[in-house]
């Protein structure tokens, strides 16, 4: 499926009734709905606006044989074009339950939290930047964690829009970090054509007079990027406009050392799986060392994220890591911290 900007503005569904079910059986149900919210196609098919379709699901489960009712996302102008993608009615429940993400995206109901990234040089702990982390806001003002937002967006095929609105909101709130680096996440599978998908982000950066070299776009991968050439096209597009980029979660999942050698990022972030407990785990130490060596070979900075214990920080500092991030220094905050209050026992 393409990005959601290519989908109909008014989402709708073609519903197919098989077996003993027929579309005519529902004419009485629709008498209270406006005629522009549904359309009779033939004795086996209806087209319905999304809200009407979602309302209808519970009724159909109570009154008809839902094992023989199918549906597909469609445009009213061509309701039969994607019938090859038709699926059973009960498979749409997850999409209905995730539909709240559409309102969040439309209203940009987000807050930015800031987590400091520090260096340890010349006897000082210096804050060099902040990762800008997006959190959703529900109708009661409560915080929606990012994994829940992106799970809902994936179900609704709104990943492009959610990634974009988070990126834009982070840029708007970037002034909070002043002259420090701002690490802004993006999902590469949500970017189709960089010149199109990133144009509004770049326009906003210019409008706010943010220096390109201050911005670090951070590759966040929850899905494997099968087309590495496409990812390199995105990263080269960032670089050609003066921005930096970082590769997140290196050493685990899809961001392995083989990919690192091809991407040539400015900053390499060792995954928390290898940071937490590294002092006492030879296997984690081996990965941390390989990531550090690979980063320095390509003149990139090595950043250890997920620092929670002083002994792990000491070990990675002695190994030669350049930057650090984690709860040991500060949890993500609604306002960026200006200094670290810890009393360190580390020889920095």
N, C-alpha and C positions, 0 to 999 in steps of 0.2 A: 504494500500500500504506500502511496505517496504521502507527503507531508499534508497536514490538515488544511493548509491554505488552498489546496487543490480540491478539497471536499466541499459538498454543498453547504452554503451558509445556513440554510434551514435543513437540518438533518432529518431524514425520513427513512422509512423502511417499506420494502415490498414484502407482503406476507402471503405465503402460499398454503392453501388448505387442501390436504390430501385425504384419502380414505372417505369416511362418512361426513367429514367436515365440508362446509361450503361457505363462501363469502356471504351469500344471501342470509344465512342464519344470524348475521350480526347487524342487519339493517336496523332493527329495533334498538340495539345498543347505541348506535350512532345518532339517534334522533336529537340528542341534546348537544351534539357537537356541530360546530360551524362547518359548512360544506368545503371550505378551503383547508380544513385540517385532515381530510381523508378523501380518497377517491376510489370508486369501484372500477376495477380493471376488467375482470370477467368473473365467472361463477366460482373460480378457484383463487382469485387474487384480489388483494386490496393494496393501495398505497396509503401509508399513515405518517403524519408528522411524529417526531420522536416522542413527545410527551403523551400523545394519544396512544402510541404503540406501547409505551411503558405502562400506562394505566390499564391497557387491555390485557397485559400478560396475566395478571392475577385473575381476571374474569375468565379468560380462556382455560386456565388451570382448573377452575371450579366447574366449568360448564361444557367443555369440549375435550376431544381426544388430543392432548398436546403432543403425543408421540408422533402424530401425523400432521403437525403444523410447523412450518419452516419460515425463515425470514432472512433478509439480506439488506444491508445499508444501501440506499439508492437515492437518486434524484427523481423528482416528480416528472421532469422533462424527458427522462429515459429510464423508467422503472424496471425494465427487463434486462438491461445491459449486463448486469453482474450476477445473473441467476446461477452461474456456475459456482459462485461462492456461497450459495444458500446453505443455511445450517439450522439445526433444531432450535425450537423456541427457547428451551430452558438454558441454552448457552448464552442468552442475552442478559441473564440476571446479573452477572458480574458487571457488565457495561452499565446497566441501570443503577447499580449500587455505587458505581464510580462516577456518575454524572455530575457530582458536586465539584469535580475538578474544573469543569467548564466555567462555572461561576467564579471560582478562584482565579482562573486565568483571565477572564474577562475584566474582573475588578482589580487585578494585580494585588490580590490580598496576600502580601508577603512582608516579612521583616528580614532585615539583614543582620546576622550575628557575625562577630569578628573574633578570630583566633590569632594571636600573635605568632610570628615566625621570627626566631632569634638567631643571632650569631654569638659565639663565645671566643673573643679575641682580645689579646693585650690586657688580660685581667679584667675584662668587662663583659657583662651580658647586655647586648644591644638588640633592640627590636628593629628588624630590617623591613618588616612588612606584616601584612595581615591577610589571612584567607577569609574571603567574604562568603559566608554560608547562608543560603536561603532557607527560611522557615515559613510554612504556610500559616495563615491565620483563619480560624473558623468563625462562624457567625457570633459566637459568644466571646471572641477575643482570645481563645485558647490557641496554643501552638500546635501545628500539624507537622510532624517530623518529615524530613525530605524523602525517606524511603516510601512513606505512605503516599505522598504527592506523586512521585514518579511511577509508583505502581499503578495508581489510578490513571495517570496520563497514558501509560503504556496500554492499558486495557481500552481506553477511549481513543487510541491513536491520536493523542494530543501531545506527544513527546516533543515535537518541534516547537509548539507554542509554549509549553511550560519551560523548556530549556531557554527559549528566547526571553520570556518575561522575567525569569530569574536572572539571566545575564544582564538585561536592561536595568533591572532594579539594583543589581550590584553596582553597575556603573554609576547610577544616580546617587548611590550612597557612598561612592568611592571617596568623595571629598573628606569624609570622616577620618581617613588614614593620613591626610595631609601629604607630606612629601615621601611617605613610605611606599614600598611595593604593595600592590593590591593583586591578590591571587583570585582570579575569577574562573569558576568551573564551567566547562561545557561538555556536552555529550556529542562525540563526533558522528554517531549514527543519526543524529537529529539535524545535521547540516548537509544539505544536498548540493547546492551550488554556492560556494563561499561568497561570490560577488553579490548574490541575491540575499542569502540568509544572514549575512553578517553586516550588510550595508547600514541598517538602522543602528546597530551597535556602534559601528565606527563613526557614524554621523553624530551620535550622542556624545561620544568621547571627545570629538573635536569641539562640539558646542560647549562642553563643560571645561574646555581648556585643560584636559588631563594629558600629561605627557605620555606618549606611546611607550617609552622605555620604562615607565612606572607600572605598566600593566603586564601581568603574567597570566596568560590563558592556560588553564590547567585541564588536561585531558582526563576526564572521568569516564571510565568504561564499566558499565554493568552488562553490556553485550559485547561479544567479540566483534572487532572490526575486521571483517574478512577482506575488504579491499584496502590494503595498506597504501596503495598508490593514492587513493582518494584521501586518506588521512594525511598523507604527506602534502597533498595539494592544499588542504586546509591550513596545515602548519606553515607551509611556505607563504601562504597568503597573509597569515599573521606576521611573519618575519618581514615580508616585503613592505609592510606598513609600520615597521619599527617596534612591534610588540615582541615580548618574550613568550616562551611557552614552557610548560612543565609537564612531565609525564608522571601520573599518580600511581600509587600502589605497585611499584616495580618490585618484581620478585615473586609475585603471586598472580594467579588467574591468567588473564590474557596479556597483561603488561609484563612480559618476561624479558630476559636479557637479549634474546634474539631480536625482538621488536625494538628494544632500546637502541641497538646498533644502527637500525635503519632510520629512526626518527630524529636523532641528533638534537635532543631538547637542550634548553638552556639550564634547566634544573631537573634533577632526578629525585623523586621522593621514594625512599625505602618504605615498603608497606609495613603497617603496624604489626602484622603477623610476625615480622622478623625483628622488629624493634623491641617489642614487649617481651622481656625475659632473655634478651640476647646475651647478657652477662654470664648466664649459667647454661647456655645451650650451644654446643659446638656447631650444630647444623645451622642454626640461625646466624651464628658468627660467620660461617662460610658464605652464606648468601649475602650478608651485609658487606663482607669484604669484596665479593665479586661485583656488587652493585657500585660500591665506592670506586673500584678500579675502572669499571666501564665508564662511569660518569667523568672521572678525571682524565681518562684517555681521550675523551671528546671535548675536553675543556668545559664541561658542565659542572655546576655546583651540586653536591650531594646533600640532600635534606633527609633527616630521619624524622618521620612523623609518628605520632602516637607515643611520645615519651611520657611515661608515667612514673618511672622509678629512677632515683638518683644514680643507682649503680649502673643502669643501662645507659644513662646519659654519659657518665664517666667513661664507660667502655667505648662508646661510639666516638666520643670526643678524642680519646687517645688513639683510636683507629684512624681518625683524620676527617670525620664528617664536617661539613661546612656550616650547615644550618640545622635548626631543630624546631619541633612543633609538638605540642601535646598538653595534656591536662597537668603535667608537672609544672608547667609555666602558667597556664591559664586555660580554663574552659572557654568555649565561645561566649562572648558577651554582647549585650545590645549596644554597648559603646566600646570602641577599641581602647584597650589599656595602653597607657603611655609609658609605664615602667613596670618591671617585674619586682615584686616585693620579697621574693624568696631569699632566705639566708642560705647560700650555697656552701657546701663543704668541698666543692670541686676546685681543683687547681686549674683555672681557666687562663 
